[in-house]
Amino acid sequence: MENIFFEEKFLIMKTKIINIALLFLTIGCSSSVKNINDNQNYSDSLNSSQKAQDYFIQGSLAEFNGDYNRAIIEYQEALAIDPSAGIHFSLSKNYLRLNKLLSALGHAKSAVKIEPANTEFLMQLGSIYFLSRQLDSASTVFEKIIGLDSSNHQAYFYLGQTYEEKKPLAALEVYNTLLKKVGAEWEVLIRVAELNTRLGFPDKTIETIKDLIKLDPSNIQLQKFFIESLLQNQKYDEAIEVADKNLISFPDDIELIEYKAKAFFSLKKIEKSTEEYLKLIENPQLDYTKKFIIASAFMAESNKDSIVIPFAYKVISKIQSDSADWQTSAFLGELALKMERDSLAVFHFKDAISKAEWNTQLWERLGILMFDLKKYNELESNLLKAAEKYPENFVINLLLGLSFGQSNKHAVAYEYLVKAAKINPNDITALHALGFTLQQLKRNEEAIPFLKDALKIQPNNIEILSTLGLVYEGLKYWNKSDSLYEYILIKEPDNALILNNYAYSLSERGDSLSYALDMSKKAIDSDPENASYLDTYGWIHFKLGNYNEAEKFIQKSVNKEPDNSTLYDHLGDVLNTQGKKKMAIQNWKKALELDQARKEIQEKIKKAEQ
């Protein structure tokens, strides 16, 4: 049982009771000797009583000297002669001091059974129930004590404690009753304040703490408790005022500075809050764990309010400058992205990786960032290192495959996409990308199973259906490809990708060129900067014999995507038809440089140079 405000008074009173009891016992025995000296049976009883008294006295002396085991032995001898409530009570006390709760409980019960109205014995029993967490039994005992003696302040205090866990409102009622009886007592007020906080009664908590402060105005922990309660009750200005008063005496107190920073933050005075947090961070007493908590809080707030972002970056930069922790570097990377400073974000993520190469999520985050920024060469350079370390990482393999595909390095892309699909055979992106890559490599039959597996996951995915249409085109399954395109256009008549692909398919066959030109024009109107769409539109004009228009649009296409072999090939064909052989050869050579596997281009160059 916890120490309480009146325990010392109670112990003094208890000692007096024991001394008086011993005195009565002695007086009673000597009186009996004078009156019944001639009665032998009575004399034997007297001798037994004297022995019990001697054992009890020896037990009391041993208890006084802290020898509780010896005290128990003496009390047990006394109990064997005189099984009185007082001896059971003494045994219970000493067993309790040795933390032998079961034995202590047994003797306390025996004492109460003999003297059920003895409040001291009941207090012992209730205390043991409390310590053994038998709170219902404990509360029953303390309620009985109060019924016997409503002035027993200790019983009220203990009863309140037994109620706190399951009956907090009842506990508050008991404590408030006790406060009316004894006035403002520290330990009672502390428990009332804690209960009010727990129950969500901040106003009452504040009132109670103010009473406590009157008792001990210089108690800094109490002042901090007061500030915390003010913050919880959203009384931020008052919290700042109290913090400032205490900072006069304790200018370097970390908690006071933090309370002030939190209050400013809650008032949306982010700049002032940042100033206080920077003071905290610069304090050598503040350990890194607390600094990281501050960094995390700023990150969380930056996700809610963009105004916080530059201040978060400033605070976390300061933390990061004194740390080798990868997490703060990663935080700075995310913040740099929010500030649209992409290169700075890349720098911070690379820094984070240098501190934690084992963290695959950092590699993945850097790869995704570079992919979004279309920095494919840089992505490949970095993630190839990661792939060596973590060859079975799905995201790393997928990103490399997608990046190499965007760079038109389809053979290399295939290696990583195949691995990604093996690692995660149900990922629709990996299946689709692998199917598309195989189509680009003219391995159309191999592409079909992967695309069909992807369509099992998303049967109406337009992009996958479109890729399957390209595959059927490559295999010259015109009916299947046309049916797919027509099906998609019924669902999405303005789908620029399908309009473009279908138009290009028709142009390659020289079929329905006017219809193809209309679809291609619609695609360009939707996305006029798309290199593929510009190429298709120019190519259809080429098929229609409109060579100037063809050259114009295909040249635009090349300008938009200068690393695409097919575009240079098409431009070469247009120029050659116009009799511009030298320029045609230059473009074909560029196409061959970008894709050396295209033997048909070699034949064109050879024929043009004859």
C-alpha positions as CSV (number, residue, x, y, z in Angstrom):
1,M,0.0,0.0,0.0
2,E,1.3,3.4,-0.8
3,N,2.5,5.9,1.8
4,I,-0.2,8.5,2.6
5,F,-0.4,11.8,4.3
6,F,-1.5,10.6,7.7
7,E,0.5,7.4,7.9
8,E,3.0,8.8,10.5
9,K,0.2,9.9,12.8
10,F,-1.4,6.5,12.5
11,L,1.8,4.7,13.4
12,I,2.3,6.9,16.5
13,M,-1.2,6.1,17.6
14,K,-0.8,2.4,16.9
15,T,2.4,2.3,19.1
16,K,0.5,3.9,22.0
17,I,-2.3,1.3,21.6
18,I,0.2,-1.6,21.8
19,N,1.9,-0.1,24.9
20,I,-1.4,0.4,26.6
21,A,-2.4,-3.2,25.8
22,L,0.8,-4.5,27.2
23,L,0.3,-2.4,30.4
24,F,-3.2,-3.8,30.8
25,L,-2.0,-7.3,30.3
26,T,0.7,-6.9,33.0
27,I,-1.7,-5.2,35.5
28,G,-4.3,-7.8,34.9
29,C,-1.9,-10.6,35.6
30,S,-0.4,-9.1,38.8
31,S,-3.9,-8.5,40.2
32,S,-4.9,-12.0,39.5
33,V,-1.9,-13.3,41.4
34,K,-3.0,-11.5,44.6
35,N,-6.6,-12.6,44.3
36,I,-6.3,-16.3,43.3
37,N,-3.0,-17.3,44.8
38,D,-4.6,-20.4,46.5
39,N,-6.3,-21.7,43.4
40,Q,-3.9,-24.2,41.6
41,N,-5.9,-24.4,38.3
42,Y,-6.1,-20.7,38.1
43,S,-2.4,-20.6,38.9
44,D,-1.6,-22.9,35.9
45,S,-3.7,-20.6,33.7
46,L,-1.8,-17.6,35.0
47,N,1.5,-19.3,34.2
48,S,0.3,-20.0,30.6
49,S,-0.8,-16.4,30.2
50,Q,2.5,-15.2,31.5
51,K,4.4,-17.4,29.0
52,A,2.2,-16.1,26.2
53,Q,2.9,-12.6,27.4
54,D,6.7,-13.3,27.5
55,Y,6.7,-14.7,23.9
56,F,4.7,-11.7,22.8
57,I,7.1,-9.3,24.3
58,Q,10.1,-11.1,22.8
59,G,8.3,-11.0,19.4
60,S,7.6,-7.2,19.8
61,L,11.3,-6.6,20.6
62,A,12.4,-8.7,17.5
63,E,9.9,-6.8,15.4
64,F,11.2,-3.5,16.7
65,N,14.8,-4.5,15.8
66,G,13.7,-5.5,12.2
67,D,14.1,-9.2,12.8
68,Y,10.7,-10.2,11.4
69,N,11.5,-13.9,11.1
70,R,12.4,-14.1,14.8
71,A,9.3,-12.1,15.6
72,I,7.1,-14.6,13.8
73,I,8.6,-17.5,15.7
74,E,8.0,-15.7,19.1
75,Y,4.4,-14.7,18.1
76,Q,3.7,-18.3,16.9
77,E,4.7,-19.6,20.3
78,A,2.4,-17.0,21.9
79,L,-0.4,-18.0,19.6
80,A,-0.1,-21.6,20.5
81,I,-0.8,-20.7,24.1
82,D,-3.2,-17.7,23.5
83,P,-4.9,-17.7,20.0
84,S,-6.0,-14.0,20.5
85,A,-6.9,-11.5,17.8
86,G,-3.9,-9.3,18.7
87,I,-1.4,-12.0,18.2
88,H,-2.9,-13.0,14.8
89,F,-2.7,-9.3,13.9
90,S,1.0,-9.1,14.9
91,L,1.8,-12.2,12.8
92,S,-0.1,-10.8,9.9
93,K,2.0,-7.6,10.0
94,N,5.3,-9.4,10.1
95,Y,4.4,-11.8,7.3
96,L,3.4,-8.8,5.3
97,R,6.8,-7.2,5.9
98,L,8.4,-10.4,4.5
99,N,6.0,-10.2,1.5
100,K,4.4,-13.4,2.4
101,L,0.9,-12.3,1.4
102,L,-0.9,-15.6,1.8
103,S,0.2,-16.1,5.4
104,A,-0.4,-12.4,6.2
105,L,-3.9,-12.7,4.8
106,G,-4.7,-15.8,6.8
107,H,-3.8,-14.3,10.1
108,A,-5.5,-11.0,9.3
109,K,-8.7,-12.9,8.6
110,S,-8.4,-14.8,11.9
111,A,-7.9,-11.5,13.8
112,V,-11.0,-10.0,12.1
113,K,-13.1,-13.1,12.8
114,I,-12.3,-12.9,16.5
115,E,-12.8,-9.1,16.6
116,P,-14.9,-8.1,13.6
117,A,-15.4,-4.5,14.7
118,N,-11.7,-3.7,15.3
119,T,-10.9,-1.1,12.7
120,E,-7.1,-1.6,13.1
121,F,-7.5,-5.3,12.2
122,L,-9.8,-4.5,9.4
123,M,-7.3,-1.9,8.0
124,Q,-4.7,-4.7,8.0
125,L,-7.0,-7.1,6.1
126,G,-8.0,-4.4,3.6
127,S,-4.4,-3.5,2.9
128,I,-3.5,-7.1,2.2
129,Y,-6.4,-7.4,-0.2
130,F,-5.3,-4.2,-1.9
131,L,-1.7,-5.4,-2.3
132,S,-2.8,-8.7,-3.7
133,R,-5.0,-6.9,-6.2
134,Q,-8.2,-8.3,-4.8
135,L,-9.8,-4.9,-5.1
136,D,-13.4,-5.9,-4.6
137,S,-12.6,-7.6,-1.3
138,A,-10.5,-4.6,-0.3
139,S,-13.2,-2.1,-1.0
140,T,-15.7,-4.2,1.0
141,V,-13.4,-4.1,4.0
142,F,-12.7,-0.3,3.7
143,E,-16.4,0.4,3.3
144,K,-17.1,-1.6,6.5
145,I,-14.4,0.5,8.4
146,I,-16.0,3.7,7.3
147,G,-19.4,2.4,8.5
148,L,-17.9,1.7,11.9
149,D,-15.9,4.9,12.0
150,S,-16.7,7.7,9.6
151,S,-13.7,9.7,10.9
152,N,-11.2,7.2,9.7
153,H,-9.5,9.2,7.0
154,Q,-7.1,6.5,6.1
155,A,-10.0,4.2,5.2
156,Y,-11.4,6.8,2.8
157,F,-8.1,7.2,1.1
158,Y,-7.6,3.5,0.7
159,L,-11.2,3.0,-0.5
160,G,-10.6,5.7,-3.2
161,Q,-7.6,3.8,-4.4
162,T,-9.5,0.5,-4.7
163,Y,-12.2,2.3,-6.8
164,E,-9.7,4.0,-9.2
165,E,-9.3,1.2,-11.7
166,K,-12.9,0.1,-12.2
167,K,-15.0,2.9,-10.6
168,P,-13.1,6.1,-11.2
169,L,-16.2,8.3,-10.7
170,A,-16.8,6.6,-7.4
171,A,-13.2,7.2,-6.5
172,L,-13.5,10.9,-7.2
173,E,-16.6,11.1,-4.9
174,V,-14.7,9.4,-2.1
175,Y,-11.7,11.7,-2.5
176,N,-13.9,14.8,-2.6
177,T,-15.6,13.6,0.6
178,L,-12.2,13.1,2.2
179,L,-11.1,16.6,1.2
180,K,-14.1,18.1,2.9
181,K,-13.1,16.3,6.1
182,V,-9.4,17.0,6.1
183,G,-9.0,20.1,3.9
184,A,-6.4,20.5,1.1
185,E,-4.1,17.5,1.5
186,W,-1.4,17.0,-1.1
187,E,-1.7,13.3,-1.8
188,V,-5.4,13.4,-2.1
189,L,-5.4,16.3,-4.5
190,I,-2.7,14.6,-6.6
191,R,-5.0,11.6,-7.1
192,V,-8.0,13.8,-7.8
193,A,-6.0,15.7,-10.5
194,E,-4.8,12.5,-12.1
195,L,-8.4,11.0,-12.1
196,N,-9.8,14.2,-13.6
197,T,-7.2,14.1,-16.3
198,R,-7.9,10.4,-17.0
199,L,-11.6,11.0,-17.2
200,G,-11.3,14.0,-19.5
201,F,-12.3,16.7,-17.0
202,P,-9.5,19.2,-17.7
203,D,-11.2,22.1,-16.1
204,K,-11.5,20.2,-12.8
205,T,-7.9,19.1,-13.1
206,I,-6.8,22.7,-13.5
207,E,-8.8,23.7,-10.4
208,T,-7.2,20.9,-8.3
209,I,-3.7,21.7,-9.5
210,K,-4.2,25.4,-8.5
211,D,-5.1,24.2,-5.0
212,L,-1.9,22.1,-5.0
213,I,0.2,25.0,-6.1
214,K,-1.1,27.0,-3.2
215,L,0.3,24.3,-0.9
216,D,3.7,24.1,-2.7
217,P,4.2,27.0,-5.2
218,S,7.9,26.3,-5.8
219,N,7.3,22.7,-6.9
220,I,8.5,22.6,-10.5
221,Q,7.0,19.2,-11.3
222,L,3.6,20.5,-10.2
223,Q,4.1,23.6,-12.3
224,K,4.8,21.3,-15.3
225,F,1.7,19.2,-14.5
226,F,-0.2,22.5,-14.5
227,I,1.1,23.5,-17.9
228,E,0.3,20.0,-19.4
229,S,-3.2,20.4,-18.1
230,L,-3.5,23.8,-19.7
231,L,-2.3,22.4,-23.0
232,Q,-4.8,19.6,-22.8
233,N,-7.5,22.1,-22.2
234,Q,-6.4,24.2,-25.2
235,K,-5.5,27.1,-22.9
236,Y,-2.3,27.8,-24.9
237,D,-1.8,31.4,-24.0
238,E,-2.0,30.7,-20.3
239,A,0.3,27.7,-20.8
240,I,2.9,30.0,-22.4
241,E,2.5,32.5,-19.6
242,V,3.1,29.9,-16.9
243,A,6.0,28.4,-18.8
244,D,7.6,31.9,-19.1
245,K,7.3,32.5,-15.4
246,N,9.0,29.2,-14.6
247,L,11.7,29.8,-17.3
248,I,12.9,32.8,-15.3
249,S,14.0,30.4,-12.6
250,F,14.8,27.5,-14.9
251,P,15.9,29.0,-18.2
252,D,17.4,25.8,-19.6
253,D,14.7,23.4,-18.5
254,I,14.0,21.2,-21.6
255,E,10.4,20.4,-20.7
256,L,9.4,24.0,-20.1
257,I,10.8,25.0,-23.5
258,E,9.0,22.2,-25.2
259,Y,5.7,23.1,-23.5
260,K,6.1,26.6,-24.9
261,A,7.0,25.3,-28.3
262,K,3.9,23.1,-28.3
263,A,1.7,25.9,-27.3
264,F,2.9,28.2,-30.1
265,F,2.5,25.3,-32.5
266,S,-1.1,24.8,-31.5
267,L,-1.7,28.5,-31.9
268,K,-0.4,28.1,-35.5
269,K,2.4,30.5,-34.6
270,I,4.8,28.2,-36.4
271,E,7.7,30.6,-36.6
272,K,7.8,31.2,-32.9
273,S,7.3,27.5,-32.3
274,T,10.3,26.8,-34.5
275,E,12.4,29.2,-32.6
276,E,11.6,27.3,-29.3
277,Y,12.3,23.9,-30.9
278,L,15.6,25.1,-32.3
279,K,16.5,26.1,-28.7
280,L,15.7,22.6,-27.6
281,I,17.6,21.0,-30.4
282,E,20.7,23.1,-29.6
283,N,20.5,22.1,-26.0
284,P,23.2,19.4,-25.4
285,Q,21.1,17.8,-22.7
286,L,18.5,16.8,-25.2
287,D,19.1,13.3,-26.3
288,Y,18.7,12.2,-29.9
289,T,15.5,10.2,-29.2
290,K,13.7,13.3,-28.2
291,K,15.1,15.2,-31.1
292,F,13.8,12.5,-33.4
293,I,10.3,12.8,-31.8
294,I,10.4,16.5,-32.6
295,A,11.4,15.7,-36.2
296,S,8.6,13.2,-36.5
297,A,6.0,15.7,-35.1
298,F,7.1,18.3,-37.7
299,M,6.8,15.7,-40.5
300,A,3.3,14.7,-39.4
301,E,2.2,18.3,-39.3
302,S,3.8,19.0,-42.7
303,N,1.5,16.4,-44.1
304,K,-1.5,18.2,-42.8
305,D,-0.5,21.8,-43.5
306,S,1.8,23.0,-46.3
307,I,2.7,26.1,-44.3
308,V,4.7,23.9,-41.9
309,I,6.9,22.5,-44.7
310,P,9.7,25.1,-44.7
311,F,9.8,25.2,-40.9
312,A,9.9,21.5,-40.7
313,Y,12.8,21.4,-43.2
314,K,14.7,24.0,-41.1
315,V,14.2,22.1,-37.8
316,I,15.0,18.7,-39.2
317,S,18.0,20.0,-41.1
318,K,19.4,21.2,-37.7
319,I,18.7,17.8,-36.2
320,Q,20.3,16.0,-39.2
321,S,23.5,18.1,-39.0
322,D,24.3,16.6,-35.6
323,S,23.3,13.1,-36.5
324,A,24.3,10.1,-38.6
325,D,20.7,8.8,-38.6
326,W,19.3,7.9,-42.0
327,Q,15.7,8.7,-41.0
328,T,16.2,12.4,-40.7
329,S,17.8,12.4,-44.2
330,A,14.8,10.5,-45.5
331,F,12.5,13.1,-43.9
332,L,14.4,15.9,-45.6
333,G,14.1,14.1,-48.9
334,E,10.3,13.9,-48.5
335,L,10.1,17.6,-47.5
336,A,12.3,18.6,-50.5
337,L,9.8,16.9,-52.8
338,K,6.9,18.8,-51.2
339,M,8.9,22.0,-51.8
340,E,9.3,20.8,-55.5
341,R,13.0,20.7,-55.1
342,D,13.6,17.4,-56.9
343,S,17.3,17.5,-57.1
344,L,17.6,18.3,-53.4
345,A,15.2,15.4,-52.7
346,V,17.5,13.0,-54.6
347,F,20.5,14.3,-52.7
348,H,18.8,13.6,-49.3
349,F,17.6,10.1,-50.3
350,K,21.1,9.2,-51.5
351,D,22.5,10.5,-48.2
352,A,20.0,8.3,-46.4
353,I,21.1,5.3,-48.4
354,S,24.7,6.0,-47.6
355,K,23.9,5.7,-43.9
356,A,21.6,2.7,-44.3
357,E,22.4,0.6,-47.4
358,W,20.6,-2.3,-45.7
359,N,17.3,-0.4,-46.0
360,T,15.7,-1.6,-49.2
361,Q,12.8,0.8,-48.8
362,L,15.2,3.7,-49.3
363,W,16.5,2.2,-52.5
364,E,12.9,1.7,-53.6
365,R,12.0,5.3,-52.7
366,L,14.9,6.7,-54.6
367,G,14.1,4.6,-57.6
368,I,10.4,5.6,-57.7
369,L,11.5,9.3,-57.4
370,M,13.9,9.0,-60.3
371,F,11.4,7.2,-62.4
372,D,8.8,9.9,-61.8
373,L,11.4,12.5,-62.7
374,K,12.2,10.5,-65.8
375,K,15.9,10.3,-64.8
376,Y,16.2,6.8,-66.2
377,N,20.0,6.7,-66.6
378,E,20.5,7.9,-63.0
379,L,17.9,5.4,-61.8
380,E,19.7,2.6,-63.6
381,S,23.1,3.6,-62.3
382,N,21.9,3.6,-58.7
383,L,19.5,0.6,-58.7
384,L,21.9,-1.7,-60.5
385,K,24.0,-1.4,-57.3
386,A,20.9,-2.2,-55.2
387,A,20.1,-5.2,-57.5
388,E,23.5,-6.7,-56.8
389,K,22.9,-6.4,-53.0
390,Y,19.2,-7.5,-53.1
391,P,18.7,-9.6,-56.3
392,E,15.3,-10.9,-55.0
393,N,13.8,-7.5,-54.3
394,F,10.6,-7.2,-56.3
395,V,10.4,-3.4,-56.5
396,I,14.1,-2.9,-57.4
397,N,13.8,-5.4,-60.3
398,L,10.5,-3.9,-61.4
399,L,11.8,-0.3,-61.4
400,L,14.9,-1.4,-63.4
401,G,12.8,-3.2,-65.9
402,L,10.4,-0.2,-66.4
403,S,13.3,2.2,-66.6
404,F,15.2,0.2,-69.2
405,G,11.9,-0.1,-71.1
406,Q,11.5,3.7,-71.1
407,S,15.0,4.0,-72.4
408,N,14.1,1.5,-75.2
409,K,16.6,-1.0,-73.9
410,H,14.0,-3.7,-74.1
411,A,16.4,-6.7,-74.0
412,V,17.9,-5.5,-70.7
413,A,14.4,-4.6,-69.4
414,Y,13.3,-8.1,-70.1
415,E,15.9,-9.6,-67.7
416,Y,14.6,-7.6,-64.8
417,L,10.9,-7.8,-65.6
418,V,11.1,-11.6,-65.9
419,K,12.7,-11.7,-62.4
420,A,10.1,-9.4,-61.0
421,A,7.3,-11.5,-62.4
422,K,8.8,-14.6,-60.9
423,I,9.1,-12.9,-57.5
424,N,5.5,-11.7,-57.6
425,P,3.5,-13.5,-60.3
426,N,0.3,-11.7,-59.4
427,D,1.5,-8.2,-59.8
428,I,-0.4,-6.6,-62.7
429,T,2.3,-4.0,-63.5
430,A,5.1,-6.6,-63.8
431,L,2.9,-8.9,-66.0
432,H,1.8,-6.0,-68.2
433,A,5.3,-4.6,-68.5
434,L,6.8,-8.0,-69.3
435,G,4.1,-8.6,-72.0
436,F,4.8,-5.1,-73.5
437,T,8.6,-5.7,-73.5
438,L,8.2,-9.0,-75.3
439,Q,6.0,-7.3,-77.8
440,Q,8.7,-4.7,-78.4
441,L,11.2,-7.5,-78.8
442,K,8.9,-9.1,-81.5
443,R,8.4,-12.1,-79.2
444,N,4.7,-11.8,-79.5
445,E,3.7,-15.4,-78.8
446,E,5.6,-15.3,-75.5
447,A,3.9,-12.1,-74.6
448,I,0.3,-13.5,-74.8
449,P,0.3,-15.6,-71.6
450,F,1.6,-12.8,-69.4
451,L,-0.9,-10.3,-70.8
452,K,-3.8,-12.8,-70.3
453,D,-2.6,-13.4,-66.7
454,A,-2.8,-9.7,-66.2
455,L,-6.3,-9.6,-67.7
456,K,-7.4,-12.3,-65.2
457,I,-6.6,-9.8,-62.5
458,Q,-8.2,-6.8,-64.3
459,P,-10.3,-8.0,-67.2
460,N,-11.2,-4.5,-68.4
461,N,-7.8,-2.8,-68.1
462,I,-7.7,-0.7,-71.2
463,E,-3.9,-0.4,-71.3
464,I,-3.4,-4.2,-71.1
465,L,-6.1,-4.8,-73.8
466,S,-4.3,-2.2,-76.0
467,T,-1.0,-4.0,-75.5
468,L,-2.6,-7.3,-76.4
469,G,-4.0,-5.6,-79.5
470,L,-0.4,-4.7,-80.5
471,V,0.7,-8.3,-79.9
472,Y,-2.1,-9.6,-82.2
473,E,-1.0,-7.0,-84.7
474,G,2.6,-8.3,-84.6
475,L,1.3,-11.8,-85.2
476,K,-1.0,-10.4,-88.0
477,Y,-4.1,-11.6,-86.2
478,W,-5.9,-8.6,-87.7
479,N,-9.4,-9.7,-86.7
480,K,-8.4,-10.2,-83.1
481,S,-6.6,-6.9,-82.9
482,D,-9.3,-4.9,-84.6
483,S,-12.0,-6.5,-82.4
484,L,-10.1,-5.5,-79.3
485,Y,-9.7,-1.9,-80.5
486,E,-13.3,-1.6,-81.5
487,Y,-14.4,-3.1,-78.1
488,I,-12.3,-0.6,-76.2
489,L,-13.5,2.4,-78.3
490,I,-17.1,1.4,-77.6
491,K,-16.3,1.7,-73.9
492,E,-14.0,4.7,-74.2
493,P,-14.5,6.5,-77.6
494,D,-12.1,9.3,-76.7
495,N,-9.3,7.0,-75.5
496,A,-6.2,8.6,-77.2
497,L,-4.0,5.6,-76.8
498,I,-6.4,3.2,-78.5
499,L,-7.2,5.8,-81.2
500,N,-3.5,6.1,-81.9
501,N,-2.7,2.4,-81.8
502,Y,-5.7,1.4,-84.0
503,A,-4.9,4.1,-86.5
504,Y,-1.3,3.0,-86.7
505,S,-2.3,-0.6,-87.2
506,L,-4.6,0.3,-90.1
507,S,-1.8,2.5,-91.6
508,E,0.7,-0.3,-91.5
509,R,-1.7,-2.4,-93.5
510,G,-2.8,0.5,-95.8
511,D,-6.4,-0.2,-94.7
512,S,-9.1,2.4,-94.1
513,L,-6.6,5.3,-94.1
514,S,-9.1,8.1,-94.0
515,Y,-10.7,6.5,-90.9
516,A,-7.2,6.0,-89.5
517,L,-6.4,9.7,-90.1
518,D,-9.5,10.8,-88.3
519,M,-8.7,8.6,-85.3
520,S,-5.1,9.8,-85.3
521,K,-6.2,13.5,-85.5
522,K,-8.5,12.9,-82.5
523,A,-5.6,11.4,-80.5
524,I,-3.3,14.4,-81.3
525,D,-6.0,16.9,-80.3
526,S,-6.2,15.1,-76.9
527,D,-2.4,15.1,-76.4
528,P,-0.6,17.3,-79.0
529,E,2.9,16.8,-77.4
530,N,2.9,13.0,-77.5
531,A,5.7,11.8,-79.8
532,S,4.0,8.5,-80.7
533,Y,0.8,10.2,-81.7
534,L,2.7,12.7,-83.8
535,D,4.5,9.9,-85.5
536,T,1.3,8.0,-86.3
537,Y,-0.3,11.1,-87.8
538,G,2.7,11.7,-89.9
539,W,3.0,8.1,-91.0
540,I,-0.7,8.0,-92.1
541,H,0.0,11.1,-94.2
542,F,3.0,9.3,-95.7
543,K,0.8,6.4,-96.6
544,L,-1.7,8.8,-98.2
545,G,1.1,10.4,-100.2
546,N,1.1,13.7,-98.2
547,Y,4.9,13.7,-97.8
548,N,5.3,17.3,-96.7
549,E,2.7,16.8,-93.9
550,A,4.3,13.5,-93.1
551,E,7.8,15.0,-92.7
552,K,6.5,17.9,-90.6
553,F,4.8,15.7,-88.0
554,I,7.4,12.9,-87.9
555,Q,10.1,15.6,-87.4
556,K,8.1,17.0,-84.5
557,S,7.9,13.5,-83.1
558,V,11.7,13.0,-83.4
559,N,12.3,16.3,-81.6
560,K,10.1,15.2,-78.7
561,E,11.7,11.7,-78.4
562,P,15.2,11.7,-79.8
563,D,16.1,8.3,-78.5
564,N,13.4,6.3,-80.4
565,S,14.7,4.2,-83.2
566,T,11.4,3.8,-85.0
567,L,10.8,7.5,-85.3
568,Y,14.2,8.0,-87.1
569,D,13.4,5.0,-89.3
570,H,10.0,6.6,-90.3
571,L,11.6,9.9,-91.0
572,G,14.2,8.3,-93.2
573,D,11.5,6.6,-95.2
574,V,9.7,9.9,-95.8
575,L,12.9,11.7,-96.8
576,N,13.9,8.9,-99.1
577,T,10.6,9.0,-100.9
578,Q,11.0,12.7,-101.4
579,G,14.4,12.1,-102.9
580,K,16.4,13.4,-99.9
581,K,18.6,10.3,-99.8
582,K,21.5,11.8,-97.9
583,M,19.2,13.0,-95.1
584,A,17.3,9.7,-95.2
585,I,20.5,7.7,-94.7
586,Q,21.5,9.9,-91.8
587,N,18.2,9.2,-90.1
588,W,18.4,5.5,-90.8
589,K,21.9,5.3,-89.4
590,K,20.7,7.1,-86.2
591,A,17.8,4.5,-86.0
592,L,20.3,1.7,-86.3
593,E,22.6,3.2,-83.7
594,L,19.7,3.2,-81.3
595,D,18.6,-0.3,-82.1
596,Q,21.4,-2.4,-83.8
597,A,19.2,-5.5,-84.0
598,R,17.0,-4.0,-86.8
599,K,18.5,-5.6,-89.9
600,E,15.9,-4.2,-92.2
601,I,17.3,-0.7,-91.6
602,Q,20.7,-2.0,-92.7
603,E,19.2,-3.2,-95.9
604,K,17.6,0.3,-96.5
605,I,20.9,2.0,-96.0
606,K,22.7,-0.4,-98.3
607,K,20.2,0.0,-101.0
608,A,20.2,3.8,-100.8
609,E,24.0,4.0,-101.0
610,Q,24.2,2.0,-104.2
